[in-house]
Amino acid sequence: MNDVDPMDRWRFPDDPWALVETAPSTRDLGHTETLFALGNGYLGMRGNPPEGRDSHFHGTYINGFHETWDIHHAESAYGFAKTGQTIVNVPDAKLMKLYVDDEPLLLSINEIQSYKRWIDFREGVLRRELVWRTPAGKLVRVAANRMVSMTHRHLALMDIEVTMLEGDAPVVISSQILNRQDGMDEYRNADLAMGSGEDPRKSRQFTERVLKPQLHWNSDQRMILGFQTAKSRMTLAVGADHTIDTDNSYEALIDTSPDIGKRVYRVEARQGIPIRVGKAVAYHSSRQVPVRELFDRVRRTLDRVREQGYESYVQDQQEWFEDYWRTADIQVDGAPPGTQQAVRWNLFQIAQATARADQLGIPAKGVTGSGYEGHYFWDSEAYVIPMLTFTHPRLAENALRYRVNTLPEARLRAREVSQRGALFPWRTITGEEASAYYAAGTAQYHINADIAHSLLLYARASEDKTFLYRDGAEVLVETARLWADLGFWRTNGERQFHVHGVTGPDEYTTVVDNNFYTNVMARANLADAARVMRRMKVEDPLWYQHLVDELDLDESEIASWEECAAGIVIPFDETFGVHPQDDQFLTRELWDLSQTPESSRPLLLHYHPLVIYRHQVLKQADVVLALFLQGDQFTDTIKLADFEYYDPITTGDSSLSAVAQSIIAAEVGHQEMAMDYFRDALFCDLANIHHNSDDGVHVASAAGIWGCLVQGFGGMRCDRQNLRFDPRLPQGWTSIRHHMVLGNSDMSIVVEQDAITFQILSGRDRDVTVRGKLHHIGSEPVRVPLADQGPVRARLHGSHPVTGLRRADGSLVTSEVPDLPMPASSVPLDTSRI
């Protein structure tokens, strides 16, 4: 077990409730800009310094605010995605540049005598304090704060306080709103304005102007700029109010032009007399509202700040986080140093990605960066929404409503691929498919089942039948219809329902027949849709009849879903005693990852897709993920065999993989491996494990930390057998303490080496199962003794266990590493993601 802390603890000291930086560096600017980014699910600001430089990539983002572009296929075909969607870097209002004696504050070249930057996860405010020795030898203290409001989605607050510690000096504070999207920073330097690169995980770079100025205006204290995107026609207004508090004499100037607004304070600063400039910023966006109306919305937001004062918003923020941590926090006792801090940093990111998404989707990078172009993927349903379901169900419902609201677009996409029902897109902002590479995009039909699974998990845990029947049922019907239409019956000894031409979560294997994950999830989707409709007929007959009429549904169609679910092919290989990932997967040769150099990782950046597709090699957990999400369908023996077969050929090139591998490794008894995968996920962004955290936080992986702790080590499952626990607390750990929200109940759970303890803190009593035995939980603690923490197995070592054996057809199983092409070829844009 590798317990080496991957963080530089001199620069980033271990603090259980904060991320702290004690020294600036230009070597990892992109990484730290992500680590110190702020967001609320709607508005996000990267951790760029207020003075603007030095930065790797300036970024301010609004969830869903995007530009469109025509996808040009080298060889087009019917039904290919036609329109790309890319999140826009909206005008930067973080800038508060500082000059002393006309010398700019620049951390990379100035003499900084002390420095501290930090975010306390209990308040969500980015703070920085430093002492600067100017070129003239004067000493200046500079303190800056920045907050994106969790309670007022359009609002960000920031301030800077400057105090001359030694000497008097003229001080200039230039606060700006700057359009960086269209290719220039404040120094007319295009390279500093926008990122670049050929990595398909990065965002598209536009060659034409995106934000077209519409209006600009200023008064004595306020400035507002308005824009419209060139092709998507979305509109945006951003405005800022300023205050100054000082006993020094000063002059104030303000001006706006189409791409920039400036509020400049010229201060004759005297030693010991502070200067504090406050800045309230409001962003409003729309798909159709005119810019003039957005100007009025900006004014109203800023007016309220003037009336109520900054401190009331800071207090609201602290109260919001107090409520968030009450049910989201997980305490780990006895874990290696740095673990608690990393756990809370990851959980903090989920708050920042979802708090005010307000029926928008959850981008793969949240609003911390432009990676993956601001798109929404199935990651949200598989990893993020389950965490929210058991900690903040209102946020889970909010996220699910995005899928409900984009059901019309999913229906149209199904028509495009000649199917009934609905087909939700692999990557999107608008609800329309935006992936240019159909083999790893549209072919991932499993997204339908992932959405259905997440919806039903939420309904089961929250007991929210209103949402299930009024909103979710229509999604279940249309996704079930697609499976029934996509699959077909074949009789070969027995009658079986097959699903061909699909891609599972593992994007290193595409367009296959009977992908195990897809079929297992489709089976659940079909059966659950039928079950919900039959329950609705009894419990809510009027709404049932409304849906039957609205969707042209009848009893025979519902019965057909049950028949398809019962007959669907679930591949199993008797020779090796495992589930093949698909019909042909085991006929391919093994890729020997043990002999593949790190310099050839990730494979997608070094090998042509066809080379990868010809081998047994996985980008991410596929079969193993199915064992987790539908675990009650498989025996412990099968789970162990499947895990031990697929783990040696899983590259981990995807940040999504480590979470599922950790959870199943813990369940089957590979506890050392479970811990290793957990730490890979835990420090995915904090230690930049995948070398692309510059592009933003891996939100699904961050949410997966909750899954590793609660569902992996805590052994919690909430499925058709209701709430059950089978803990796997790591050796050396003392306890894991967390809460779960179930319906109106708030339950505390403490997992220790010799017991698990439950208590209802509010709401009605609950029944839970611990290792097959039912327990009634009320307001008094119930301590259930544990004989052990499950089986403990030796780590897997050496070559793949089936290398050198023969398949059922007599062929010998071999393993190899394909020759690396010289020079290494690049993959097409949008083939995969990490």
C-alpha positions in Angstrom: 0.0 0.0 0.0 1.5 3.4 -1.1 0.9 5.9 1.7 3.4 8.4 0.3 1.8 11.9 0.4 2.0 13.2 -3.2 1.7 16.9 -2.2 4.5 19.3 -1.5 3.7 19.8 2.2 6.1 22.8 2.6 4.3 24.7 -0.1 0.8 23.2 0.6 0.7 22.4 4.3 -1.8 19.8 5.6 -4.9 21.6 6.9 -8.1 19.5 7.4 -10.4 22.4 6.5 -8.4 24.5 4.0 -6.2 24.4 1.0 -3.2 26.7 1.8 -0.3 27.8 -0.4 2.7 29.3 1.3 4.8 30.3 -1.7 3.9 31.3 -5.3 5.4 29.5 -8.3 5.3 30.0 -12.1 6.1 26.3 -12.7 2.5 25.1 -12.2 0.3 28.1 -12.8 -2.4 26.1 -14.7 -2.6 23.5 -11.9 -2.9 26.0 -9.1 -5.4 28.1 -11.1 -7.6 25.0 -11.0 -7.0 24.2 -7.4 -7.9 27.7 -6.2 -10.8 28.2 -8.7 -14.2 29.3 -7.3 -17.6 28.5 -8.6 -21.3 28.0 -7.7 -22.4 25.8 -10.5 -23.5 28.7 -12.6 -20.5 31.1 -12.4 -16.9 30.0 -12.2 -13.6 31.9 -11.8 -10.2 30.3 -12.1 -7.7 31.1 -9.5 -5.9 33.8 -11.4 -4.2 36.5 -9.3 -6.1 39.8 -9.1 -3.3 41.6 -10.7 -3.7 39.5 -13.9 -0.2 38.2 -14.4 1.4 35.7 -14.2 -1.2 33.3 -15.4 -1.4 30.1 -17.4 -4.9 30.6 -18.6 -7.3 33.3 -17.6 -10.8 31.9 -17.2 -14.3 33.0 -16.2 -17.2 30.7 -17.2 -21.0 30.6 -17.1 -22.5 27.1 -17.1 -24.2 26.6 -20.5 -23.0 29.9 -22.1 -21.6 28.6 -25.3 -20.8 29.3 -28.9 -21.7 26.9 -31.7 -19.7 25.9 -34.8 -20.1 23.7 -37.8 -18.6 20.2 -37.5 -16.7 19.4 -40.7 -16.4 15.7 -41.2 -13.6 14.5 -43.5 -16.2 12.0 -44.9 -19.7 12.8 -43.7 -22.7 10.4 -43.4 -26.3 10.7 -42.5 -27.0 11.4 -38.8 -23.5 12.6 -37.9 -23.5 15.4 -35.4 -23.5 18.7 -37.3 -23.0 21.4 -34.7 -20.3 21.7 -32.1 -20.8 23.5 -28.8 -18.0 25.1 -26.8 -18.2 27.0 -23.5 -17.2 30.7 -23.8 -14.6 32.4 -21.7 -16.8 35.3 -20.6 -15.3 38.8 -19.8 -12.9 38.7 -16.9 -14.0 40.8 -13.9 -11.3 39.5 -11.5 -8.7 42.1 -12.5 -7.7 44.5 -9.8 -4.2 45.6 -10.9 -1.9 47.3 -8.4 0.9 49.8 -9.0 3.1 51.4 -6.3 5.4 54.2 -7.5 4.1 53.2 -10.9 5.7 49.8 -10.5 3.2 46.8 -11.1 2.8 44.0 -8.6 4.0 40.9 -10.4 4.8 37.9 -8.2 7.2 36.3 -10.6 9.7 39.2 -10.5 9.0 41.1 -7.4 10.6 40.6 -4.0 7.8 39.0 -2.0 8.8 38.8 1.7 5.8 36.8 2.9 2.9 35.1 1.1 -0.1 33.0 1.9 -3.1 32.1 -0.3 -5.9 29.9 0.9 -9.5 28.7 0.6 -11.3 27.7 3.8 -13.9 25.1 2.7 -16.3 26.3 5.4 -16.6 29.8 3.8 -15.7 29.4 0.1 -13.7 32.6 -0.1 -10.3 32.8 -1.8 -7.9 34.9 0.3 -4.4 36.0 -0.3 -2.0 38.0 1.9 1.5 39.1 1.0 4.2 41.7 1.8 6.0 43.2 -1.1 9.3 45.0 -1.2 9.0 47.4 -4.1 12.0 48.2 -6.4 12.3 51.5 -4.5 12.7 49.6 -1.3 9.3 50.4 0.2 7.3 47.8 2.0 3.7 47.1 1.1 1.1 44.8 2.6 -1.5 43.5 0.1 -4.6 41.5 1.1 -7.1 40.3 -1.5 -10.4 38.3 -1.2 -12.7 36.8 -3.8 -16.0 35.1 -3.4 -18.5 33.6 -5.8 -21.9 33.5 -4.0 -23.6 30.2 -3.4 -26.8 31.9 -2.5 -27.0 34.5 -5.3 -26.0 32.7 -8.4 -25.2 35.8 -10.5 -22.9 37.5 -8.0 -19.2 37.6 -7.2 -17.6 39.8 -4.6 -13.9 40.8 -4.3 -11.8 43.3 -2.6 -8.2 44.4 -2.2 -6.6 46.2 0.7 -3.2 47.9 0.3 -1.2 49.4 3.2 2.2 51.1 3.0 4.2 49.6 5.8 7.4 51.6 5.1 7.2 54.9 3.3 4.6 56.9 1.4 3.9 56.3 -2.3 1.4 57.0 -5.1 -0.8 53.9 -5.4 -2.9 53.1 -8.4 -5.6 50.4 -8.3 -7.1 49.6 -11.8 -10.2 47.5 -11.6 -11.3 46.1 -15.0 -13.8 44.0 -16.9 -11.9 42.6 -19.9 -13.1 40.5 -22.8 -10.3 37.9 -23.1 -12.3 35.4 -25.3 -11.5 37.1 -28.5 -7.8 36.7 -28.6 -6.1 39.4 -26.6 -5.2 40.0 -23.0 -4.7 43.5 -21.5 -1.2 43.6 -23.0 -2.5 42.7 -26.5 -0.8 39.3 -26.1 -2.9 36.5 -27.7 -0.9 33.7 -26.1 -1.8 34.8 -22.6 -5.4 35.3 -23.5 -6.3 31.8 -24.7 -4.8 28.3 -24.3 -3.8 26.1 -27.2 -2.8 22.6 -28.0 -3.7 19.4 -29.9 -4.8 17.3 -26.9 -8.4 16.2 -27.7 -9.3 16.7 -24.0 -8.8 20.4 -24.3 -11.3 23.0 -25.5 -11.7 24.1 -29.1 -9.9 27.4 -29.9 -11.9 29.8 -32.1 -10.3 31.6 -35.0 -13.1 34.2 -35.4 -14.6 36.7 -33.0 -17.1 35.0 -30.5 -18.4 37.8 -28.3 -19.8 40.7 -30.3 -20.2 43.9 -28.3 -23.7 45.2 -28.0 -23.7 47.9 -25.4 -21.4 49.5 -22.9 -22.3 52.1 -20.2 -20.9 53.6 -17.0 -21.9 56.0 -14.2 -19.8 57.4 -11.5 -19.5 54.1 -9.7 -20.9 51.4 -12.0 -19.8 50.0 -15.4 -21.7 47.4 -17.5 -20.7 45.7 -20.8 -23.1 43.6 -23.0 -22.3 41.0 -25.6 -23.9 38.5 -28.0 -22.3 35.4 -29.3 -21.7 35.4 -33.0 -23.5 32.1 -33.9 -25.4 30.7 -30.9 -26.9 34.2 -30.4 -26.7 33.9 -26.6 -26.6 37.2 -24.7 -24.6 38.3 -21.8 -24.2 41.4 -19.5 -21.6 41.9 -16.9 -21.4 44.8 -14.5 -19.4 46.0 -11.5 -19.8 48.4 -8.7 -16.9 49.7 -6.6 -16.4 51.2 -3.2 -13.3 52.7 -1.7 -12.6 53.2 2.0 -9.4 55.1 2.9 -8.3 58.2 4.8 -5.8 58.9 2.1 -6.6 61.5 -0.6 -7.5 60.0 -4.0 -9.0 60.5 -7.4 -11.4 58.2 -9.1 -11.8 57.6 -12.8 -14.2 55.4 -14.8 -14.5 54.5 -18.5 -16.0 51.8 -20.7 -15.4 50.8 -24.3 -16.8 47.8 -26.3 -14.4 45.2 -24.8 -13.2 46.8 -21.6 -14.4 48.7 -18.6 -12.0 50.4 -16.1 -12.4 51.9 -12.7 -9.2 53.5 -11.6 -8.2 54.9 -8.2 -5.2 57.1 -7.9 -4.3 57.4 -4.2 -1.6 59.4 -2.4 -0.9 56.6 0.1 0.6 57.4 3.5 2.4 55.0 5.7 0.1 53.0 7.9 -3.2 54.2 6.3 -4.9 51.4 4.5 -6.7 51.6 1.2 -9.6 49.2 0.7 -11.4 48.8 -2.7 -14.4 46.6 -2.9 -15.9 45.2 -6.1 -19.3 43.6 -6.6 -19.7 41.9 -10.0 -22.9 40.5 -11.6 -23.2 38.3 -14.6 -26.5 37.6 -16.4 -26.9 35.4 -19.5 -29.7 34.1 -21.7 -30.4 32.2 -24.9 -32.8 34.8 -26.1 -33.3 37.8 -23.8 -32.0 41.1 -25.3 -28.9 42.6 -23.8 -30.8 45.7 -22.6 -32.9 43.5 -20.4 -29.8 41.8 -19.0 -28.4 45.2 -18.2 -31.5 45.8 -16.0 -30.9 42.5 -14.3 -27.3 43.4 -13.6 -28.4 46.7 -12.1 -30.9 45.0 -9.8 -28.3 42.5 -8.6 -25.8 45.3 -7.9 -28.4 47.5 -6.3 -29.2 44.8 -3.7 -25.5 44.6 -2.8 -25.4 48.4 -2.3 -28.4 48.2 -0.1 -27.4 45.1 2.0 -23.7 45.5 2.1 -20.9 42.9 1.4 -20.9 41.4 4.8 -24.5 40.1 4.6 -23.5 38.1 1.5 -20.4 36.7 3.3 -22.6 35.7 6.2 -25.1 34.0 3.8 -22.2 32.1 2.3 -21.0 30.8 5.6 -24.5 29.7 6.5 -24.8 27.9 3.2 -21.6 26.0 3.7 -22.6 25.1 7.3 -25.7 23.4 5.9 -23.7 21.8 3.1 -21.1 20.2 5.4 -23.7 19.1 7.9 -24.7 16.2 5.5 -21.8 16.2 3.0 -18.8 16.0 5.3 -17.0 12.7 5.8 -14.5 12.4 8.7 -11.7 9.9 8.3 -9.8 9.0 11.5 -6.5 7.1 11.5 -6.0 7.7 7.7 -2.6 8.8 6.4 -1.7 12.5 6.7 -3.3 14.7 4.1 -6.2 12.4 3.6 -8.8 14.4 5.4 -7.8 17.6 3.7 -8.0 15.9 0.3 -11.4 14.4 1.0 -12.9 17.8 1.9 -11.3 19.5 -1.1 -13.0 17.0 -3.4 -16.3 17.3 -1.7 -15.9 21.1 -1.8 -15.6 20.8 -5.6 -19.0 19.2 -5.8 -20.6 22.1 -4.0 -18.8 24.5 -6.5 -20.0 22.5 -9.5 -23.7 22.0 -8.5 -24.9 24.5 -5.9 -26.5 26.9 -8.4 -26.5 24.9 -11.6 -30.3 25.3 -11.3 -31.5 22.8 -13.9 -28.5 23.2 -16.1 -26.2 20.2 -16.5 -23.1 19.5 -14.6 -20.0 20.1 -16.9 -17.2 17.5 -16.7 -15.0 20.3 -15.4 -17.7 22.1 -13.5 -17.0 25.9 -14.0 -13.3 25.7 -13.2 -11.9 25.4 -16.7 -12.7 24.9 -20.4 -11.7 21.2 -20.6 -14.1 19.1 -22.6 -15.6 22.4 -23.9 -17.9 22.7 -21.0 -19.9 19.6 -22.0 -22.1 17.4 -19.9 -21.5 13.7 -20.0 -23.0 10.6 -18.3 -20.4 11.0 -15.6 -23.0 13.2 -13.7 -25.5 10.4 -13.5 -23.0 7.7 -12.6 -20.9 9.6 -10.0 -22.1 13.0 -9.1 -25.9 12.7 -8.7 -25.6 9.6 -6.4 -23.5 11.6 -3.9 -26.0 14.5 -4.0 -28.9 12.0 -3.7 -27.7 10.9 -0.2 -26.4 14.3 1.0 -28.4 17.1 -0.8 -31.3 15.5 -2.6 -32.6 18.9 -3.8 -29.4 19.4 -5.8 -29.8 15.9 -7.2 -33.3 16.6 -8.4 -32.1 19.9 -9.9 -29.5 18.1 -11.9 -31.9 15.4 -13.1 -34.3 18.0 -14.3 -31.8 19.0 -17.0 -32.3 15.5 -18.5 -36.1 15.8 -18.2 -36.0 19.2 -19.9 -33.9 17.9 -22.8 -36.1 14.9 -23.5 -37.4 16.5 -26.7 -33.9 16.7 -28.1 -33.2 13.1 -27.1 -36.4 12.1 -29.0 -35.2 13.8 -32.1 -31.8 12.2 -31.8 -33.4 8.8 -31.6 -35.3 9.5 -34.9 -32.0 10.5 -36.5 -30.6 7.0 -35.7 -33.8 5.3 -36.8 -35.0 4.3 -33.3 -38.1 4.8 -31.3 -38.0 6.4 -27.9 -35.2 8.8 -26.9 -31.4 8.7 -27.2 -29.6 11.1 -24.9 -26.3 12.5 -26.2 -22.8 11.5 -25.2 -21.6 15.0 -24.9 -23.7 18.2 -25.1 -24.6 21.6 -23.7 -27.9 22.2 -25.5 -29.2 18.6 -25.4 -28.1 17.9 -28.9 -25.3 15.5 -29.7 -22.0 17.4 -30.1 -19.5 14.5 -30.5 -18.0 14.4 -33.9 -16.7 10.8 -33.4 -19.8 8.6 -33.3 -17.9 5.4 -32.5 -17.0 6.6 -29.0 -19.9 9.1 -28.8 -23.3 8.3 -30.2 -22.7 4.6 -30.0 -22.6 4.9 -26.2 -26.3 4.1 -25.9 -25.7 3.1 -22.3 -26.2 6.8 -21.4 -30.0 6.1 -21.5 -29.7 3.5 -18.9 -27.3 5.6 -16.7 -29.8 8.4 -16.6 -32.6 5.9 -15.7 -30.4 4.3 -13.0 -29.6 7.7 -11.5 -33.3 8.8 -11.6 -34.5 5.7 -9.9 -31.8 5.8 -7.3 -32.8 9.4 -6.4 -36.5 8.4 -6.3 -35.8 5.4 -4.1 -33.6 7.3 -1.6 -35.6 10.5 -1.5 -39.1 8.8 -1.6 -40.1 11.6 -4.0 -42.9 9.9 -5.9 -44.1 13.2 -7.3 -40.9 13.7 -9.2 -40.8 10.1 -10.3 -44.3 10.0 -11.7 -44.6 13.6 -13.0 -41.1 14.0 -14.5 -39.1 10.8 -14.3 -41.6 8.3 -15.7 -41.7 9.9 -19.2 -37.9 9.5 -19.3 -38.1 5.9 -18.2 -40.7 5.2 -20.9 -38.8 6.7 -23.7 -35.4 5.1 -22.7 -37.1 1.7 -22.4 -38.7 2.1 -25.8 -35.3 2.7 -27.3 -33.8 -0.5 -25.9 -36.9 -2.6 -27.0 -36.5 -1.1 -30.5 -32.7 -1.3 -30.7 -32.4 -4.9 -29.6 -33.7 -7.9 -31.5 -34.7 -11.5 -30.8 -32.6 -14.5 -31.9 -33.3 -18.2 -31.3 -30.3 -20.5 -31.0 -31.4 -23.2 -28.6 -33.1 -20.6 -26.5 -34.7 -17.3 -27.4 -32.4 -14.3 -26.5 -32.6 -10.6 -26.8 -29.4 -9.1 -28.4 -28.1 -5.5 -28.5 -25.6 -4.9 -31.3 -23.4 -2.0 -32.5 -22.9 -0.2 -29.3 -20.0 1.2 -27.2 -19.7 0.8 -23.5 -18.0 3.1 -21.0 -14.6 1.7 -22.1 -13.8 3.8 -25.2 -10.8 1.6 -26.1 -13.4 -0.9 -27.4 -16.0 0.5 -29.7 -19.1 -0.5 -31.7 -19.4 -4.1 -30.4 -22.2 -6.6 -29.9 -23.7 -7.3 -26.5 -21.5 -5.1 -24.4 -21.8 -6.5 -20.9 -22.2 -3.1 -19.2 -24.7 -1.9 -21.7 -26.9 -5.0 -21.6 -26.8 -5.2 -17.8 -27.9 -1.5 -17.5 -30.4 -1.9 -20.3 -32.0 -4.9 -18.5 -32.4 -2.7 -15.4 -33.8 0.2 -17.4 -36.4 -2.0 -19.1 -37.5 -3.8 -15.9 -37.6 -0.7 -13.8 -39.6 1.3 -16.4 -42.2 -1.5 -16.4 -42.2 -1.7 -12.6 -42.7 2.1 -12.2 -45.6 2.2 -14.7 -47.3 -0.7 -13.0 -47.0 0.9 -9.6 -48.2 4.2 -11.0 -51.3 2.5 -12.3 -52.2 1.5 -8.8 -50.9 4.5 -6.8 -51.7 7.4 -9.2 -54.2 6.1 -11.8 -55.2 9.5 -13.2 -51.6 10.5 -14.0 -51.0 7.0 -15.3 -53.9 7.4 -17.8 -52.6 10.8 -18.7 -49.2 9.4 -19.6 -50.7 6.4 -21.5 -52.7 8.8 -23.6 -49.9 11.3 -24.0 -47.2 8.7 -25.0 -49.5 6.4 -26.9 -48.6 3.6 -24.5 -50.5 0.4 -23.8 -50.2 -2.7 -21.5 -48.7 -4.8 -24.2 -45.7 -2.5 -24.7 -45.0 -2.5 -21.0 -45.2 -6.3 -21.0 -42.7 -6.3 -23.9 -40.2 -4.4 -21.8 -40.4 -7.1 -19.2 -39.9 -9.8 -21.8 -36.8 -8.0 -23.2 -35.3 -7.6 -19.8 -35.8 -11.3 -19.0 -34.3 -12.4 -22.3 -31.4 -9.9 -22.8 -28.0 -11.5 -23.4 -25.6 -11.3 -20.5 -22.4 -12.8 -21.9 -20.5 -15.3 -19.9 -17.4 -17.4 -20.8 -17.3 -20.8 -19.2 -13.6 -21.4 -20.1 -12.3 -18.5 -18.0 -15.3 -18.1 -15.7 -15.8 -14.4 -16.4 -18.2 -12.1 -18.2 -16.7 -11.1 -21.6 -16.9 -7.3 -22.1 -18.6 -8.1 -25.4 -19.2 -11.0 -27.7 -15.7 -10.8 -29.4 -13.6 -9.3 -26.6 -12.0 -12.5 -25.4 -11.0 -13.4 -28.9 -8.5 -10.5 -29.1 -5.0 -10.7 -27.8 -4.0 -9.1 -24.4 -2.2 -5.8 -24.3 0.7 -6.3 -21.8 0.4 -3.2 -19.7 3.1 -4.4 -17.4 5.6 -3.9 -20.2 4.2 -0.7 -21.6 6.4 2.3 -20.6 4.8 5.3 -18.9 6.0 7.4 -21.8 3.4 5.7 -24.0 0.5 6.6 -21.7 -2.2 7.5 -22.2 -2.6 5.1 -25.1 -5.0 7.4 -26.9 -2.3 9.9 -27.4 0.3 7.4 -28.7 -1.5 4.8 -30.8 -4.0 4.9 -33.6 -7.5 3.9 -32.4 -7.5 0.8 -34.6 -4.4 -0.5 -32.8 -6.1 -0.1 -29.5 -9.4 -1.6 -30.7 -7.7 -4.8 -31.8 -6.5 -5.7 -28.2 -7.9 -6.6 -24.8 -7.1 -3.3 -23.1 -9.4 -0.9 -21.3 -9.4 2.8 -20.9 -11.6 2.6 -17.9 -13.6 0.1 -15.8 -16.5 -1.3 -17.9 -17.5 -4.7 -16.6 -16.3 -3.7 -13.1 -18.6 -0.6 -13.2 -21.6 -2.7 -14.0 -20.7 -5.0 -11.0 -20.9 -1.9 -8.8 -24.0 -0.2 -10.2 -26.0 -3.5 -10.5 -24.2 -5.4 -7.8 -27.2 -7.2 -6.4 -27.4 -9.1 -9.7 -24.1 -10.9 -9.3 -22.5 -13.3 -6.8 -19.4 -12.6 -4.8 -17.5 -15.3 -6.7 -18.3 -13.8 -10.1 -17.4 -10.3 -8.9 -14.0 -11.5 -7.8 -13.3 -13.4 -11.0 -14.4 -10.5 -13.2 -12.3 -8.0 -11.2 -9.2 -10.1 -11.3 -9.6 -10.7 -15.0 -10.1 -7.0 -16.0 -7.9 -5.2 -13.6 -4.5 -6.1 -15.2 -5.7 -4.8 -18.6 -7.3 -1.6 -17.3 -5.0 1.3 -18.1 -6.6 3.9 -15.8 -6.2 6.4 -18.7 -9.6 7.7 -17.6 -10.0 9.6 -14.4 -13.4 7.8 -14.1 -11.9 4.4 -13.6 -10.1 4.5 -10.2 -13.4 5.1 -8.3 -15.2 2.0 -9.6 -12.0 -0.1 -9.3 -11.6 1.0 -5.7 -15.2 0.2 -4.7 -15.2 -3.3 -6.2 -11.6 -4.1 -5.0 -12.8 -3.3 -1.5 -15.9 -5.4 -1.9 -14.1 -8.5 -3.2 -11.3 -8.3 -0.6 -8.4 -6.7 -2.5 -8.1 -4.1 0.2 -4.6 -2.9 -0.7 -5.6 -2.3 -4.3 -8.8 -0.6 -3.1 -6.6 1.9 -1.1 -4.3 2.5 -4.0 -7.1 3.3 -6.4 -8.8 5.4 -3.8 -5.6 7.5 -3.4 -5.3 7.8 -7.2 -8.8 9.3 -7.2 -8.3 11.3 -4.1 -5.3 13.2 -5.5 -6.4 13.1 -9.1 -6.4 16.9 -9.3 -4.5 17.9 -6.1 -1.4 16.1 -7.4 -2.3 16.4 -11.1 -2.2 12.6 -11.6 -3.5 12.7 -15.2 -1.4 15.7 -16.1 -4.4 17.7 -17.4 -5.8 19.3 -14.2 -4.8 22.7 -15.8 -8.0 22.4 -17.8 -10.2 22.2 -14.7 -11.3 19.9 -11.9 -12.3 16.3 -12.8 -15.7 16.7 -11.2 -16.9 13.1 -11.5 -13.7 11.8 -9.9 -14.1 14.3 -7.1 -17.7 13.1 -6.4 -16.4 9.5 -6.6 -14.4 10.1 -3.4 -17.8 10.1 -1.6 -18.5 6.8 -3.4 -15.1 5.3 -2.4 -15.6 6.1 1.3 -19.3 5.5 1.7 -20.0 2.7 -0.8 -16.5 1.2 -1.0 -15.0 1.3 2.5 -18.4 1.9 4.1 -20.0 -0.9 2.1 -23.3 1.0 1.5 -25.7 -0.1 -1.2 -29.2 1.2 -1.9 -30.9 -1.0 -4.5 -33.9 -3.3 -4.8 -32.9 -4.8 -1.5 -33.2 -1.3 0.0 -30.4 0.1 2.3 -27.7 -2.4 3.3 -24.1 -2.3 4.6 -21.1 -4.6 4.4 -18.1 -2.4 5.5 -14.5 -2.7 4.4 -12.7 -0.2 6.6 -9.0 -0.1 5.6 -6.4 -1.6 7.9 -5.0 1.1 10.2 -8.0 3.4 9.8 -9.9 4.1 13.0 -13.3 5.1 11.6 -15.3 6.8 8.9 -18.1 9.1 10.0 -20.7 10.5 7.6 -24.4 11.3 7.2 -27.0 10.1 4.8 -30.3 11.8 3.9 -33.1 9.3 3.2 -36.5 10.9 2.6 -37.1 13.1 5.6 -34.5 11.3 7.7 -30.9 12.4 8.5 -28.9 9.4 9.6 -25.4 9.4 11.0 -23.2 6.4 10.4 -19.9 5.5 12.0 -17.8 2.6 10.6 -15.2 1.3 13.0 -13.0 -1.8 12.8 -15.2 -3.8 15.2 -18.7 -2.2 14.7 -20.9 0.0 12.6 -23.2 2.5 14.5 -26.4 4.1 13.2 -28.5 7.0 14.6 -31.4 8.9 13.3 -30.7 12.6 14.0 -34.0 13.9 12.6 -37.0 12.4 10.7 -38.6 9.0 11.0 -37.0 5.7 11.9 -35.4 3.5 9.3 -34.6 -0.2 8.7 -31.1 -1.1 7.5 -29.5 -4.5 6.7 -26.0 -5.2 7.9 -24.5 -8.4 6.3 -27.9 -9.9 5.8 -29.4 -9.0 9.2 -32.2 -6.4 9.5 -31.8 -3.6 12.2 -34.3 -1.0 13.2 -32.7 2.5 13.6 -34.2 5.3 15.7 -33.1 8.3 17.7 -30.9 6.2 20.0 -27.5 4.9 18.6 -27.6 1.3 17.4 -24.2 -0.3 17.5 -23.9 -3.4 15.3 -20.7 -5.5 16.0 -18.6 -6.6 13.1 -16.5 -9.8 13.2 -14.1 -8.4 10.5 -13.8 -6.1 7.6 -14.4 -8.7 4.9 -11.9 -11.0 3.2 -8.3 -9.8 2.6 -6.6 -11.1 -0.6 -3.1 -10.9 -1.8 -2.3 -8.2 -4.5 -2.4 -9.3 -8.1 1.2 -9.6 -9.5 2.8 -10.7 -12.8 1.3 -11.3 -16.2 -2.4 -11.6 -16.9 -3.7 -14.8 -15.2 -5.0 -16.3 -18.5 -1.8 -15.7 -20.5 -0.7 -19.0 -22.0 -4.0 -20.7 -21.5 -6.3 -21.8 -24.3 -9.7 -20.4 -25.2 -12.7 -22.7 -25.8 -11.9 -22.8 -29.5 -8.3 -24.0 -28.7 -6.5 -20.8 -29.5 -3.6 -19.8 -27.3 -3.9 -16.5 -25.3 -0.9 -14.3 -25.8 0.0 -10.8 -24.7 2.0 -8.1 -26.4 2.9 -4.4 -26.6 2.3 -3.0 -30.1 5.3 -1.2 -31.7 5.1 2.5 -31.1 4.9 4.4 -34.3 7.6 7.0 -35.1 6.7 9.7 -35.0 3.7 9.1 -32.7 0.5 10.1 -34.5 -2.1 12.3 -33.0 -5.7 11.1 -32.5 -8.6 12.9 -34.1 -10.3 15.6 -32.2 -13.0 14.4 -29.8 -12.2 10.7 -30.0 -12.0 10.1 -26.2 -11.7 11.9 -22.9 -9.8 11.3 -19.7 
